[in-house]
Amino acid sequence: MCSSQAIVRRPLFSKSNIELINALRANFAAYQHHHSLSGANQEISDYRHWTHQDNDTLYVPSWRPTPLTEPRDSYDVTAKLFFLPSIPTERRCKHTREAIDLVLKELGIESIDLLIVSYPGVSLDADDEDEGSADEDESARSDETQGLDAQVRTWLVLESLHEQGVISQLGVSEFSSERLSKFLPKVKVRPTVDQINVKDCCVVPKSLIVYAKENNIELLTHADCTDILPPGTTRELLGPGKDSANIIAARPDAGPEDLGLKGDIELQWVVKYTAVVKNRGVIENKGYFAVGQLGSCIEEKPAQSA
């Protein structure tokens, strides 16, 4: 985010992930310009001059950590980890530590004050909660149980990091009082924060307010998309084009004549981090890591975009 333009004019009613998309575009453009060989007529192979490959992991652009400048206790460091649809629970568990390690290395620290988890498909509907769930059918209950089990399994990894002192507090996003009541008895380290979308901040259900107060859960607001970086947007960012990275081919089924890495890009997760100077309330460092896997080119480890 530090390399992005100082002012991003955000269209009214724009999607909340516009910050991430604009930051990625600006970051790509800055590195492409700095490492341009000829200036005007770059070829697709030029991306090798502003990216870095470590075994089968490609960093887009090359990654240079920006450690915090003041003592660690001068900051409140918060991270939000977005788990994405269609990614198996086992893979999420494996990648959770990778996401945290990237943030720690980026900021030059050993711990995060608060980590908030955003599970796919979870959204708070204030009207639905106030009306109750009496009309919920059996298939919905079954899906919810499977979802809960997957959430708890992932949470166990976060509990381990909490016990190691890597994360001080854990939080969730968009959990209703009903979802919390099912979730809390199954976990050892309870969330201390529940993030609610700003569109619901003025109509937070009374049941959630009461439940959160009884269980010492702080309700905070956010403006994040649940689907923070859709597949089409990811391919557009990394594919050919004036404002894109020109790294992967325009289509997953591109032929030999098409330029760029071939294969289907699958985003694995996104993590957002913020470091605020406590006594001044100033954001010193803010950014994202987005990690994706390119099916036919990178089999074991995903390509990483910062």
N, C-alpha and C positions, 0 to 999 in steps of 0.2 A: 504494500500500500504506500510505502514511503516514496517509491519511484513513480507513482501515479500522478496525474495532474492534480493541482492543488484544489480546484473546484470542479466537481462533477455535477453538471446540471441534470437533475433527475426529473423526467417527465411526470406529470401528475398521473396517479394511478398506475405507475410503472411497477413491474415486479421487483420484489425486495432483493433478488439476486443480481440486480443491475450493478451494484457495487463490486461484486466479485468479477463479473464479466468485464466491466470497464477496467478493473485493476489488472486482470490478465492481459487484456489487449494492450494496455499501456506498457506493461512490463515487457511483453514480447516485442513491441515496437521499439522500445528504448534499447534493448539488447541487439536487435537486428540492425538498428541504425549505427550503434557503436562499433559493431563488428562487421559492418558491410565491407565487402572487398572492392566492389566497383561502383557502389552507390546506386546506379540506375537499373542495371540488368542482372540482378542476382539469379542464380540458378537454385533449384531445390536443395542441392547438396550444401548450400551455404549454411543451413541450420546447424551443421556440425561445428561451426566457428563460434556460435553463441549458446550452444547447449553443452552438456557434459554427460558422458556415458560411463557408468560404473558397472561393469559386467553387463547384465541384461536390464539394468535400470537406467532410463534416460531422464535427466533433469532438464526441464524446459521452463525458463532458461537456466544457464549455469547458476548454481546455488552458492551464494556467499552469505553465511550467517551474519546477523547484525546484533551482537550482544548488547544488553542493556548497559547504560553508562554509569548508573548510580548503584549503591549497594542494594542487594536483593530485597532487604526488608523495607526499602523505599517504595516498593511497587505492590499493586494488586494485579495479579496475572490471572486472566480468565480465558478458558478455551471452550469451544463448543464443537462437539464431534457429530457430524451428520452421517448416520448409517443410511444406505440407499436401498431402494427396492431391488429384489431379485438376487441380492448377494446372500449366500448361505451363512447361517449363524457361525459355523466353524471358521469361515473366512473372516468374518467380522472380529471374532475373538483373536485370531492371529494378527490382524492388522491394527488392533487397538493400541498395542504397545508401540508399533511403528509410528502411528500418528502422534502419540505423546512424545516419543523420542525426537521427532522432527521439530516440534515446538520447543522442547527443552534446548536442543542444539542451536536452533535459530536465535533464541534469546540469551543463550549462555547461562542457563540456570539449572537447578537440580529439582525444582518442584513447581507445581501449579497450585494456585490458591483455590480455584473452583473450576471443575470440569462439568459441563452440561451436555447431556446426551440427547440427541434427537433421533427417535426411532421412526422408520418409514411407516406411512399409513396412519400415524397417530395425530389426530387433530381434535381440539376441544370445540365442541358446539354447545354454546351456553344454553340455547333453547332446548336442545335434546336432553341436556343434563337436568334442567329444571323440570322437564316433563317426565323424567324417569325412564327406565328401560323395560317397562312391562311388556311392550310390544315387540321386543327383540325375539327373533325366531331362533330355532335350534341351530341352524347352520351358522348364524352370526355368533352364537355362544361358542360353538366349536372353533371357529376361526379365532375368536378372542382368546380362548384357552391356549391355542397353538402359538399365538402371538405373544402371550404372556410368558410362556415357557422359553421362547427364543430371547425375549428381553432379559429374563432373569439369568439365562446362561451367559449372555454378554456382560451383564452387570457383575458377574463373579470375577471377571478379569479386572474390572475397575476397582472392585473391592480389594483385590490383591495389590494393585498399585497404591491404593489408599493405605493399606497396612504397611507398605514399604516406605511411606512418607513422600511418595512422588506426587500424590494428589491430596490436598488438605480436605476439600469438601466436594461432594458429588451432587449433581442436580439432574432433573429431567425436564422435558419440554412438552407442553400440551397435555399433561395428565389431568384427567378429571378426578373428582373425589372417588368415584366408583373404581376407576382404574388404579388409583393410589391404594384404595382399600384392599385390592387384590394383590398389588405389587409389594407393599411394605411387609406383610407377614412372611414373604418368601426370600427376603434379603437380609443380610446381616448389617451392612452399612446403609442406613436410610438416607435418602436424598434430603438435603437441607434447602433446596431451591426447586421451584416449579415455575417454568417460564410459560407465560400466556401471550398469545399473539395480540398485538396492539389493537386489532380490530375488535377484540373481545374485552379490552381492558376496562371499559366502562360498564360492562354487563356481566362481570364475573359472577357465576352462580353463587348464591348464598351458601349452598351446601359445600362448595369448594372452599370458600373463605373460612367457614367454621371448621372444616376438616383440617385445613392447613394450619390454622391456629392451634388446634388441639394436638397436632403432631409436630409442632415447631418447624413448619415448612414455610419459607419465605416465598411469596408470589412476586415474580418480576415480569416485565414485559419484553417482547422481542418483535421483530418485523421480518423474520426469515421465512423463505419459501421452504415447504416440506420437500419439494423436488428442486434442490438448489442448483443443480447443473444437469439438465436433461441430456440424453445421448446426442440428439441432433445439435444442440448448442456446443457440446464438447467437440464433435467432429468439425463443426464450423470454425471453432477457435483454433484447432490444430491443423485444419486442412488448408488448401490453397486459397489465396485471395489477398487483396490489398491490405486488409486489417487483421489477417490471420497469421499463424506461425509457419505455414507452408512446410509442414513436416509429414503429415499423412495424406494419402490420396483422398480425393473428393468422395469416393464411394467405397464401401467395404469390398465389393466385387470388382475393383478396378483391375484392368488388364495390364500386361507387361509394358504397354506403351504409356501408361499413366505414371506421372511422377509422384514420388512420395512413398512412405512406408505403407504396405498393403495390410489389410485386415480390419476387423471390426473393433472399435474402441469401446470398452466397457468401464465406466467410472466405478471405482471401488468405494471411496469415501471422500469427504471433504472435512477439513478442520479449520475453524476460525479462531484466532487468538488475539488478545488485546492486553497490553501492559500499560497500566495507568499509574502515574506518579501520585502517591497517596496525598501528600500535603498540599499539592497544587491542583489535583483533579485533571491533570493533563495527560492525554494519550500520547505516550512516547513511541510506541511501536504497535502496529496493527497489521494483520495480514492473514493469508489463507494458504493452505496446502491442499491441492486437489490431486488425487492419485487415481490413475486409470490403467487398465490393462489392454494392450493391443494383441488381439487373439492370435494372429498368425506370425507375429514378429517377436513378441515378448511373452514367453510361456509361463515362467515361474514367478518373476517379480514384476510389478507394475511400473509403467512409466510415470514419472512424477512431474507435476507442474507446480511452480511456486509463484 
